[in-house]
Amino acid sequence: MCVTFNIKKYFMEICTLSFLLFFRYSGPLLDEGQFAAAVDSTAVTIDFSKLVEWIVTDLAAVDKLEERVHSIDSRYITKQQFVLKGT
């Protein structure tokens, strides 16, 4: 079995995780495996939506953005999850 390794993708994931650490993100997606799974998944998870909310909130404080993003919670996750990424 041949396993392909995408060095660019891995590098971007490591850079993103470093960014999150630098800016004091403390959520569960700091784990490299969980982060990669969340990015690769087409279904949006609660943890991923919380990460997006955290990033937008911090950017809003720095750049005075008016837009807001709110994370989803378990009430909105069903057996048929929202598919917001990919096609």
HELIX and SHEET records of a PDB file:
HELIX    1   1 ILE A    7  PHE A   22  1                                  16    
HELIX    2   2 PRO A   28  LEU A   30  5                                   3    
HELIX    3   3 GLU A   32  ASP A   40  1                                   9    
HELIX    4   4 ILE A   46  ASP A   63  1                                  18    
HELIX    5   5 SER A   74  TYR A   76  5                                   3    
END                                                                             
